[in-house]
Amino acid sequence: MLPRLYTTKEVADYLGINRTTLQNMRGLGEIDFLRIGNGRGVIRFTEEHILKYLKLKDSGSTLSALKRY
């Protein structure tokens, strides 16, 4: 079974943040995502991406700490 894919708006609404903030988080590598299609394509998130972000956020991990590994 294929995972459900969520739009930027859906994820931003779920996390209670602005879409621009989510786009910035993507650019900084704070949350994983999929790019589907040719060229710029469309951005989608899986439940796994969202849960991984929430787990890292709750644990207090920072991007700089993750980059050490």
Gaussian input, Z-matrix of N, CA and C with variables (Angstrom, degrees):
# hf/3-21g

backbone

0 1
 N
 C     1     B1
 C     2     B2     1     A1
 N     3     B3     2     A2     1     D1
 C     4     B4     3     A3     2     D2
 C     5     B5     4     A4     3     D3
 N     6     B6     5     A5     4     D4
 C     7     B7     6     A6     5     D5
 C     8     B8     7     A7     6     D6
 N     9     B9     8     A8     7     D7
 C    10    B10     9     A9     8     D8
 C    11    B11    10    A10     9     D9
 N    12    B12    11    A11    10    D10
 C    13    B13    12    A12    11    D11
 C    14    B14    13    A13    12    D12
 N    15    B15    14    A14    13    D13
 C    16    B16    15    A15    14    D14
 C    17    B17    16    A16    15    D15
 N    18    B18    17    A17    16    D16
 C    19    B19    18    A18    17    D17
 C    20    B20    19    A19    18    D18
 N    21    B21    20    A20    19    D19
 C    22    B22    21    A21    20    D20
 C    23    B23    22    A22    21    D21
 N    24    B24    23    A23    22    D22
 C    25    B25    24    A24    23    D23
 C    26    B26    25    A25    24    D24
 N    27    B27    26    A26    25    D25
 C    28    B28    27    A27    26    D26
 C    29    B29    28    A28    27    D27
 N    30    B30    29    A29    28    D28
 C    31    B31    30    A30    29    D29
 C    32    B32    31    A31    30    D30
 N    33    B33    32    A32    31    D31
 C    34    B34    33    A33    32    D32
 C    35    B35    34    A34    33    D33
 N    36    B36    35    A35    34    D34
 C    37    B37    36    A36    35    D35
 C    38    B38    37    A37    36    D36
 N    39    B39    38    A38    37    D37
 C    40    B40    39    A39    38    D38
 C    41    B41    40    A40    39    D39
 N    42    B42    41    A41    40    D40
 C    43    B43    42    A42    41    D41
 C    44    B44    43    A43    42    D42
 N    45    B45    44    A44    43    D43
 C    46    B46    45    A45    44    D44
 C    47    B47    46    A46    45    D45
 N    48    B48    47    A47    46    D46
 C    49    B49    48    A48    47    D47
 C    50    B50    49    A49    48    D48
 N    51    B51    50    A50    49    D49
 C    52    B52    51    A51    50    D50
 C    53    B53    52    A52    51    D51
 N    54    B54    53    A53    52    D52
 C    55    B55    54    A54    53    D53
 C    56    B56    55    A55    54    D54
 N    57    B57    56    A56    55    D55
 C    58    B58    57    A57    56    D56
 C    59    B59    58    A58    57    D57
 N    60    B60    59    A59    58    D58
 C    61    B61    60    A60    59    D59
 C    62    B62    61    A61    60    D60
 N    63    B63    62    A62    61    D61
 C    64    B64    63    A63    62    D62
 C    65    B65    64    A64    63    D63
 N    66    B66    65    A65    64    D64
 C    67    B67    66    A66    65    D65
 C    68    B68    67    A67    66    D66
 N    69    B69    68    A68    67    D67
 C    70    B70    69    A69    68    D68
 C    71    B71    70    A70    69    D69
 N    72    B72    71    A71    70    D70
 C    73    B73    72    A72    71    D71
 C    74    B74    73    A73    72    D72
 N    75    B75    74    A74    73    D73
 C    76    B76    75    A75    74    D74
 C    77    B77    76    A76    75    D75
 N    78    B78    77    A77    76    D76
 C    79    B79    78    A78    77    D77
 C    80    B80    79    A79    78    D78
 N    81    B81    80    A80    79    D79
 C    82    B82    81    A81    80    D80
 C    83    B83    82    A82    81    D81
 N    84    B84    83    A83    82    D82
 C    85    B85    84    A84    83    D83
 C    86    B86    85    A85    84    D84
 N    87    B87    86    A86    85    D85
 C    88    B88    87    A87    86    D86
 C    89    B89    88    A88    87    D87
 N    90    B90    89    A89    88    D88
 C    91    B91    90    A90    89    D89
 C    92    B92    91    A91    90    D90
 N    93    B93    92    A92    91    D91
 C    94    B94    93    A93    92    D92
 C    95    B95    94    A94    93    D93
 N    96    B96    95    A95    94    D94
 C    97    B97    96    A96    95    D95
 C    98    B98    97    A97    96    D96
 N    99    B99    98    A98    97    D97
 C   100   B100    99    A99    98    D98
 C   101   B101   100   A100    99    D99
 N   102   B102   101   A101   100   D100
 C   103   B103   102   A102   101   D101
 C   104   B104   103   A103   102   D102
 N   105   B105   104   A104   103   D103
 C   106   B106   105   A105   104   D104
 C   107   B107   106   A106   105   D105
 N   108   B108   107   A107   106   D106
 C   109   B109   108   A108   107   D107
 C   110   B110   109   A109   108   D108
 N   111   B111   110   A110   109   D109
 C   112   B112   111   A111   110   D110
 C   113   B113   112   A112   111   D111
 N   114   B114   113   A113   112   D112
 C   115   B115   114   A114   113   D113
 C   116   B116   115   A115   114   D114
 N   117   B117   116   A116   115   D115
 C   118   B118   117   A117   116   D116
 C   119   B119   118   A118   117   D117
 N   120   B120   119   A119   118   D118
 C   121   B121   120   A120   119   D119
 C   122   B122   121   A121   120   D120
 N   123   B123   122   A122   121   D121
 C   124   B124   123   A123   122   D122
 C   125   B125   124   A124   123   D123
 N   126   B126   125   A125   124   D124
 C   127   B127   126   A126   125   D125
 C   128   B128   127   A127   126   D126
 N   129   B129   128   A128   127   D127
 C   130   B130   129   A129   128   D128
 C   131   B131   130   A130   129   D129
 N   132   B132   131   A131   130   D130
 C   133   B133   132   A132   131   D131
 C   134   B134   133   A133   132   D132
 N   135   B135   134   A134   133   D133
 C   136   B136   135   A135   134   D134
 C   137   B137   136   A136   135   D135
 N   138   B138   137   A137   136   D136
 C   139   B139   138   A138   137   D137
 C   140   B140   139   A139   138   D138
 N   141   B141   140   A140   139   D139
 C   142   B142   141   A141   140   D140
 C   143   B143   142   A142   141   D141
 N   144   B144   143   A143   142   D142
 C   145   B145   144   A144   143   D143
 C   146   B146   145   A145   144   D144
 N   147   B147   146   A146   145   D145
 C   148   B148   147   A147   146   D146
 C   149   B149   148   A148   147   D147
 N   150   B150   149   A149   148   D148
 C   151   B151   150   A150   149   D149
 C   152   B152   151   A151   150   D150
 N   153   B153   152   A152   151   D151
 C   154   B154   153   A153   152   D152
 C   155   B155   154   A154   153   D153
 N   156   B156   155   A155   154   D154
 C   157   B157   156   A156   155   D155
 C   158   B158   157   A157   156   D156
 N   159   B159   158   A158   157   D157
 C   160   B160   159   A159   158   D158
 C   161   B161   160   A160   159   D159
 N   162   B162   161   A161   160   D160
 C   163   B163   162   A162   161   D161
 C   164   B164   163   A163   162   D162
 N   165   B165   164   A164   163   D163
 C   166   B166   165   A165   164   D164
 C   167   B167   166   A166   165   D165
 N   168   B168   167   A167   166   D166
 C   169   B169   168   A168   167   D167
 C   170   B170   169   A169   168   D168
 N   171   B171   170   A170   169   D169
 C   172   B172   171   A171   170   D170
 C   173   B173   172   A172   171   D171
 N   174   B174   173   A173   172   D172
 C   175   B175   174   A174   173   D173
 C   176   B176   175   A175   174   D174
 N   177   B177   176   A176   175   D175
 C   178   B178   177   A177   176   D176
 C   179   B179   178   A178   177   D177
 N   180   B180   179   A179   178   D178
 C   181   B181   180   A180   179   D179
 C   182   B182   181   A181   180   D180
 N   183   B183   182   A182   181   D181
 C   184   B184   183   A183   182   D182
 C   185   B185   184   A184   183   D183
 N   186   B186   185   A185   184   D184
 C   187   B187   186   A186   185   D185
 C   188   B188   187   A187   186   D186
 N   189   B189   188   A188   187   D187
 C   190   B190   189   A189   188   D188
 C   191   B191   190   A190   189   D189
 N   192   B192   191   A191   190   D190
 C   193   B193   192   A192   191   D191
 C   194   B194   193   A193   192   D192
 N   195   B195   194   A194   193   D193
 C   196   B196   195   A195   194   D194
 C   197   B197   196   A196   195   D195
 N   198   B198   197   A197   196   D196
 C   199   B199   198   A198   197   D197
 C   200   B200   199   A199   198   D198
 N   201   B201   200   A200   199   D199
 C   202   B202   201   A201   200   D200
 C   203   B203   202   A202   201   D201
 N   204   B204   203   A203   202   D202
 C   205   B205   204   A204   203   D203
 C   206   B206   205   A205   204   D204

   B1=1.4538
   B2=1.5301
   B3=1.3011
   B4=1.4513
   B5=1.5355
   B6=1.3414
   B7=1.4664
   B8=1.5260
   B9=1.3234
   B10=1.4592
   B11=1.5179
   B12=1.3155
   B13=1.4570
   B14=1.5254
   B15=1.3236
   B16=1.4556
   B17=1.5244
   B18=1.3271
   B19=1.4619
   B20=1.5304
   B21=1.3273
   B22=1.4656
   B23=1.5207
   B24=1.3147
   B25=1.4679
   B26=1.5221
   B27=1.3306
   B28=1.4646
   B29=1.5290
   B30=1.3256
   B31=1.4673
   B32=1.5277
   B33=1.3294
   B34=1.4647
   B35=1.5238
   B36=1.3160
   B37=1.4676
   B38=1.5263
   B39=1.3226
   B40=1.4601
   B41=1.5246
   B42=1.3412
   B43=1.4693
   B44=1.5267
   B45=1.3322
   B46=1.4608
   B47=1.5281
   B48=1.3315
   B49=1.4607
   B50=1.5238
   B51=1.3158
   B52=1.4488
   B53=1.5338
   B54=1.3339
   B55=1.4623
   B56=1.5247
   B57=1.3322
   B58=1.4634
   B59=1.5247
   B60=1.3162
   B61=1.4621
   B62=1.5234
   B63=1.3266
   B64=1.4606
   B65=1.5294
   B66=1.3207
   B67=1.4662
   B68=1.5261
   B69=1.3189
   B70=1.4675
   B71=1.5303
   B72=1.3314
   B73=1.4666
   B74=1.5278
   B75=1.3301
   B76=1.4732
   B77=1.5105
   B78=1.3257
   B79=1.4596
   B80=1.5165
   B81=1.3233
   B82=1.4625
   B83=1.5304
   B84=1.3326
   B85=1.4588
   B86=1.5159
   B87=1.3283
   B88=1.4639
   B89=1.5231
   B90=1.3299
   B91=1.4601
   B92=1.5267
   B93=1.3153
   B94=1.4661
   B95=1.5214
   B96=1.3220
   B97=1.4580
   B98=1.5200
   B99=1.3190
   B100=1.4585
   B101=1.5224
   B102=1.3160
   B103=1.4659
   B104=1.5246
   B105=1.3238
   B106=1.4541
   B107=1.5218
   B108=1.3253
   B109=1.4505
   B110=1.5132
   B111=1.3068
   B112=1.4598
   B113=1.5211
   B114=1.3218
   B115=1.4607
   B116=1.5169
   B117=1.2964
   B118=1.4705
   B119=1.5216
   B120=1.3214
   B121=1.4482
   B122=1.5118
   B123=1.3057
   B124=1.4631
   B125=1.5234
   B126=1.3047
   B127=1.4577
   B128=1.5200
   B129=1.3238
   B130=1.4631
   B131=1.5155
   B132=1.3297
   B133=1.4599
   B134=1.5203
   B135=1.3182
   B136=1.4633
   B137=1.5230
   B138=1.3176
   B139=1.4610
   B140=1.5333
   B141=1.3199
   B142=1.4619
   B143=1.5310
   B144=1.3281
   B145=1.4656
   B146=1.5252
   B147=1.3247
   B148=1.4679
   B149=1.5222
   B150=1.3219
   B151=1.4669
   B152=1.5258
   B153=1.3266
   B154=1.4633
   B155=1.5278
   B156=1.3326
   B157=1.4643
   B158=1.5306
   B159=1.3370
   B160=1.4679
   B161=1.5259
   B162=1.3188
   B163=1.4654
   B164=1.5298
   B165=1.3265
   B166=1.4668
   B167=1.5226
   B168=1.3306
   B169=1.4614
   B170=1.5328
   B171=1.3265
   B172=1.4618
   B173=1.5188
   B174=1.3384
   B175=1.4621
   B176=1.5219
   B177=1.3466
   B178=1.4461
   B179=1.5075
   B180=1.3360
   B181=1.4623
   B182=1.5194
   B183=1.3090
   B184=1.4539
   B185=1.5078
   B186=1.2842
   B187=1.4586
   B188=1.5180
   B189=1.3221
   B190=1.4687
   B191=1.5260
   B192=1.3235
   B193=1.4546
   B194=1.5239
   B195=1.3301
   B196=1.4495
   B197=1.5165
   B198=1.3122
   B199=1.4505
   B200=1.5267
   B201=1.3205
   B202=1.4604
   B203=1.5109
   B204=1.3139
   B205=1.4671
   B206=1.4953
   A1=109.04
   A2=116.95
   A3=121.41
   A4=110.64
   A5=116.45
   A6=118.35
   A7=111.23
   A8=115.80
   A9=120.26
   A10=108.27
   A11=116.63
   A12=121.54
   A13=109.12
   A14=116.19
   A15=122.71
   A16=110.40
   A17=116.78
   A18=121.84
   A19=109.70
   A20=114.17
   A21=119.97
   A22=110.11
   A23=117.42
   A24=120.73
   A25=111.21
   A26=116.97
   A27=120.43
   A28=111.02
   A29=116.58
   A30=120.41
   A31=110.45
   A32=116.86
   A33=120.11
   A34=110.46
   A35=117.04
   A36=120.63
   A37=110.98
   A38=117.18
   A39=121.89
   A40=111.58
   A41=115.88
   A42=120.03
   A43=112.50
   A44=116.70
   A45=120.78
   A46=112.23
   A47=115.68
   A48=120.52
   A49=109.64
   A50=116.03
   A51=123.56
   A52=109.31
   A53=117.42
   A54=120.54
   A55=111.87
   A56=116.57
   A57=120.19
   A58=110.72
   A59=116.92
   A60=120.88
   A61=110.25
   A62=116.79
   A63=120.62
   A64=110.64
   A65=117.17
   A66=120.74
   A67=110.42
   A68=117.09
   A69=120.74
   A70=111.03
   A71=116.41
   A72=120.78
   A73=110.40
   A74=116.81
   A75=120.88
   A76=110.25
   A77=115.86
   A78=120.77
   A79=113.05
   A80=116.60
   A81=121.95
   A82=112.54
   A83=116.50
   A84=120.41
   A85=113.55
   A86=116.87
   A87=120.30
   A88=112.62
   A89=116.69
   A90=121.12
   A91=108.07
   A92=115.76
   A93=120.96
   A94=109.71
   A95=116.23
   A96=121.78
   A97=109.24
   A98=115.13
   A99=122.41
   A100=108.84
   A101=116.82
   A102=122.09
   A103=105.78
   A104=116.12
   A105=121.41
   A106=109.43
   A107=116.16
   A108=121.26
   A109=112.55
   A110=114.86
   A111=122.31
   A112=111.11
   A113=115.78
   A114=120.00
   A115=110.78
   A116=115.57
   A117=119.77
   A118=111.43
   A119=117.41
   A120=121.68
   A121=112.40
   A122=115.72
   A123=121.54
   A124=108.09
   A125=115.80
   A126=122.40
   A127=108.94
   A128=116.16
   A129=121.95
   A130=108.90
   A131=115.28
   A132=123.48
   A133=108.86
   A134=116.40
   A135=120.63
   A136=108.52
   A137=115.44
   A138=120.09
   A139=109.96
   A140=115.93
   A141=120.89
   A142=111.28
   A143=116.97
   A144=120.86
   A145=111.03
   A146=115.76
   A147=120.94
   A148=110.26
   A149=116.78
   A150=120.23
   A151=111.77
   A152=117.04
   A153=121.15
   A154=109.99
   A155=116.97
   A156=120.71
   A157=110.60
   A158=116.68
   A159=120.12
   A160=111.56
   A161=116.23
   A162=120.19
   A163=110.52
   A164=117.25
   A165=120.85
   A166=111.00
   A167=116.07
   A168=120.92
   A169=110.50
   A170=116.43
   A171=121.17
   A172=112.50
   A173=117.15
   A174=119.78
   A175=111.67
   A176=116.61
   A177=119.97
   A178=113.84
   A179=117.04
   A180=120.62
   A181=109.51
   A182=115.42
   A183=119.54
   A184=109.05
   A185=116.08
   A186=120.99
   A187=110.77
   A188=117.19
   A189=119.32
   A190=110.55
   A191=117.79
   A192=120.30
   A193=110.20
   A194=117.58
   A195=120.95
   A196=112.01
   A197=117.51
   A198=121.15
   A199=112.52
   A200=117.63
   A201=120.27
   A202=112.02
   A203=118.39
   A204=122.16
   A205=111.79
   D1=134.64
   D2=-179.57
   D3=-79.77
   D4=145.70
   D5=178.93
   D6=-71.75
   D7=150.60
   D8=175.06
   D9=-70.23
   D10=140.67
   D11=179.47
   D12=-108.71
   D13=134.66
   D14=-177.03
   D15=-110.09
   D16=143.66
   D17=178.39
   D18=-79.86
   D19=167.71
   D20=176.71
   D21=-59.60
   D22=-42.21
   D23=179.99
   D24=-62.46
   D25=-44.42
   D26=-179.27
   D27=-61.54
   D28=-44.12
   D29=-178.22
   D30=-69.16
   D31=-43.13
   D32=178.77
   D33=-60.59
   D34=-44.01
   D35=177.79
   D36=-61.83
   D37=-44.03
   D38=179.89
   D39=-61.37
   D40=-42.06
   D41=-178.79
   D42=-81.83
   D43=-9.78
   D44=179.25
   D45=72.64
   D46=35.18
   D47=-179.98
   D48=-127.87
   D49=167.65
   D50=178.11
   D51=-75.29
   D52=149.48
   D53=177.99
   D54=-60.12
   D55=-35.81
   D56=178.55
   D57=-64.16
   D58=-38.78
   D59=176.91
   D60=-61.78
   D61=-43.10
   D62=178.54
   D63=-63.69
   D64=-40.12
   D65=177.60
   D66=-62.64
   D67=-40.19
   D68=177.11
   D69=-64.61
   D70=-40.85
   D71=178.18
   D72=-61.74
   D73=-39.16
   D74=176.20
   D75=-60.56
   D76=-47.07
   D77=-178.18
   D78=-62.81
   D79=-31.99
   D80=179.52
   D81=-85.04
   D82=-6.12
   D83=-179.48
   D84=78.89
   D85=19.79
   D86=-178.61
   D87=-80.21
   D88=-20.10
   D89=178.30
   D90=-140.78
   D91=136.90
   D92=178.99
   D93=-78.66
   D94=158.73
   D95=179.75
   D96=-159.07
   D97=169.49
   D98=175.28
   D99=-114.72
   D100=142.85
   D101=171.75
   D102=-112.04
   D103=119.84
   D104=-174.78
   D105=-113.05
   D106=131.36
   D107=176.57
   D108=104.74
   D109=-178.82
   D110=-178.82
   D111=-86.73
   D112=158.75
   D113=178.57
   D114=63.35
   D115=-131.58
   D116=178.94
   D117=-70.02
   D118=-28.12
   D119=178.34
   D120=60.29
   D121=-162.10
   D122=176.54
   D123=-120.30
   D124=149.03
   D125=-179.72
   D126=-95.74
   D127=132.82
   D128=176.46
   D129=-138.83
   D130=154.83
   D131=179.90
   D132=-123.97
   D133=146.23
   D134=173.29
   D135=-101.05
   D136=167.39
   D137=176.47
   D138=-60.14
   D139=-36.26
   D140=178.60
   D141=-60.48
   D142=-42.31
   D143=177.60
   D144=-59.94
   D145=-44.65
   D146=-177.28
   D147=-67.09
   D148=-46.56
   D149=-178.41
   D150=-65.25
   D151=-37.88
   D152=177.48
   D153=-62.10
   D154=-44.77
   D155=177.92
   D156=-60.42
   D157=-47.26
   D158=-178.38
   D159=-62.74
   D160=-38.87
   D161=179.19
   D162=-64.18
   D163=-45.13
   D164=178.83
   D165=-65.07
   D166=-39.97
   D167=179.46
   D168=-63.42
   D169=-45.70
   D170=-179.09
   D171=-67.45
   D172=-29.39
   D173=-178.51
   D174=-82.30
   D175=-8.28
   D176=179.91
   D177=80.33
   D178=10.05
   D179=178.92
   D180=-66.70
   D181=147.74
   D182=175.51
   D183=-116.62
   D184=161.11
   D185=179.53
   D186=-59.97
   D187=-39.97
   D188=-178.75
   D189=-65.25
   D190=-34.22
   D191=178.21
   D192=-68.27
   D193=-36.70
   D194=-179.54
   D195=-70.64
   D196=-32.19
   D197=-177.26
   D198=-70.11
   D199=-14.77
   D200=179.28
   D201=-70.58
   D202=-20.51
   D203=-174.47
   D204=-96.24

